[in-house]
Amino acid sequence: HTRARRDTVRRSLGAPSAPRPLTMPISIPQVSLARVDALSVYTVVLAQCLALQVVKDAQTLTWHITGAWRTLPTVALALAVFRAHARPGDTRSTLALAAAGLLALTVNGSQSNHVLLELALCAATLLAAPGGSFSRFEARRGAARRAFSSNLTDSTRALLAVLYLSTGFAKLNDDWHDPKRSCCVQMFVGALAGCGVAPETAAALLPPFARTLAPVGATAFELAFGVALSLELFARRGRGRGRSVSSSNAVSSTEDAFDSASSDSTTTRAFAILGGAFHVLIALPPPPMSVYPFSMLMAPPYVTGIVPHSVTSAARAFARCQDEVKIATVIFVTTLLAHQHERARSKDEGLFEYPAYFAWRVGATWTVAAFGAVAYVAGRGVVFDVSDESLTRPDGREPGDDSSPAGSDEREPKAGDDTEASVSLPSAPLSATRKKYLPAFFVLVVSAAPYFGYRTYPAFAMFSNLRVEGGGLTNHWVVRSVRVSGSILSGDDSYDAYARAYGPDVAVRVEATDLPSLRDAQINLAPLFPEAVTRSLRLTDVTPEFLIAPPGWGPRYENPEAANVGSRARPLTLPLAEARRRVSAAMAEGEARKNGDKASFFVKFRWVVGGVAEARATEFRVKNGEVARSVKGRDAVLGAPLPWWRAIVHRYRAFDLDASPCRH
């Protein structure tokens, strides 16, 4: 004020004003510390994971007006990702991101394990939001945000518990624990190669006893992690009930509205560190073996579901740092990722990546940084009080919260109540408090589907070497058989019996075909491994097989085994329902063409019943959209379309009758 008055006097006397400094101090707008929490970190991390979907859609979608119904959801997701980075502490940013992600993945996402888990995470975010999130009163929005964060912790913790228990249970099979075929050993060898370890050194680091123990340790870890998270979830709910009962009616809220503990347990912190190391490990192998998109997707639930208090403590400690520290951190991380991107352009030209994100080096670096931060935060724990009461000033606003204009009061007036911390949400009905567990229930249903004969892909049994198809004995130690087509197994060869066979126990072994959708139902990516990985696998006596069931295998890619479909050691074997879905879809596509180019193809196959392939081979031939007259009886079922809802529910991947190699 003194300088301003001095300049005014000088101008009135005709004197020049005092020179102003040419530089201004660097500053970052202050954000309410109550909004710097695990939920805001979760929003940023989830946004960066969903950005991969935007990158993939930008490369595959047509930007013509006719494809607007598919393009607009991706544009909405891109805008939501931008908003989440600009305002991560705004609950509306989190909900907009989850809604846009749910829409874009439903329209443009494929039926894969990664996309299903991403959908479950977006749904968990939306279902965890309580009423009051969009209230015009600041106090009510603050209470809703705390309830939102608590609900999301329960939801993601339950989701992780079910996921780890399901994947650990699927690994209880013979082939997972066979070092020559185990996905565990193969990916461990690939991770060493991805870190630049020479093949000879990798073989020395993995002697036979280490290769035998690695699958056992991985199975034990996943099952123990799932049990630990389940126990922590039940203990958390018990503390919430106790707090709800002991609270007075005037201040009580829903049992999930507020955290009843202000720190994370030693058990969850330890598992956060071990789980982070596990997901870094499976992201390090070079393409096409790396599964870094899945590892990236596991970071958001780790933030809110395992160590939310530790993350909140660290985030608020960082928010209190000087602006120069924040700017330097952002510059360092951005420069690191940009450097990795440039290295990828110059060194990764020969690597084959599917799906085509083209971001392995950047994604692996991001995964290492993200889970490294989670491990550091989990190791430190809570370093200062993270309760919202400690952030509230006597006037009901948090330090740094100067968003409200002078003289205004956005808080809901309440008699004798002048702080935001004492505002509570109305009690929610029991059904509303349980809806946050629906995503975990969805993961449980999908994971249990293979054992009940409904589907095997996607079913969250990825890279577990599990085999339940074919109608014979499975390789699982607990579920010894999956047989749902009893009449066929007892000798019924009629058309009607096979037309009703929707389970995995009745299958066809394709000896030869020129139908691309059937020929490419399974792709072995092992021929596309980098030379260092192939040599490391050979020196460690691991079978180089890495089979995937691609949702779509377009003309941009060539099946490395397309010419050997009928002669390779393991012919393509598919459950009948999956073969029917692909064959009938090809026939319907030909009928829909207006240029008169009807479908023409052949499939030479053998029936697989009771775990045994029949000796007689038959040929299913279609010419100009018509099935050949020689195709009769049960053989004609191959071209019969599935009911629309069964085509959605019953989806299967290929399998092998003798052994089960590493398969997605």
Buried (B, 14 or more C-beta within 10 A) or exposed (E): EEEEEEBEEEEEEEEEEEEEEEEEEEEEEEBBBBBBBBBBBBBBBBBBBBBBBBBBBEEBBEEEEEEEEBBEBBBBBBBBBBBBBEBBBBBEBBBBBBBBBBBBBEBBBBEBBBBBBBBBBBBBBBBBBBEBBEBEBBBBBBBBBBBBBBBBBBBBBBBBBBBBBBBBBBBBBBBBBBBBBBBBBBBBBBBBBBEEBBBEEBBEEBEEEBBBEBBEEBBEBBBBBBBBBBBBBEEBBEBBEEBBEEBEEEEBBBBBBBBBEEBBBEBBBBBBBEBBEBBBBBBBBBBBBBBBBBBBBBBBBBBBBBBBBBBBBBBBBEBEEEEEEBEEEEEEEEEBBEEBBEEBEEEBEEBBBBBBBBBBBBBBBBBBBBBEBBBEBBEBBBEEEBBBEBBBEEEBBBBBBEEEEEEEBBBBEEEEBBBBBBBBBEBBEEEBBEBBBBBBBBBBEBBBBBBEBBBBBBBBBBBBBBBBBBBBEBBBEEBEEBBBBEBBBEEBEEBEBBBBBBBBBBBBBBBBBEBBBBBBBBBBBBBBBBEBBBBBBBBBEBBBBBBBBBBEBEEEBEBBBEEEBEEEEBBBBBBBBBBBBBBBBBBEEBEEEEEEEBBBBBBBBBBBBBBEBBEEEBBBBBEEBEBEEEBEEBBBBBBBBBEEEBBEEBBBBBBBBEBBBBBB
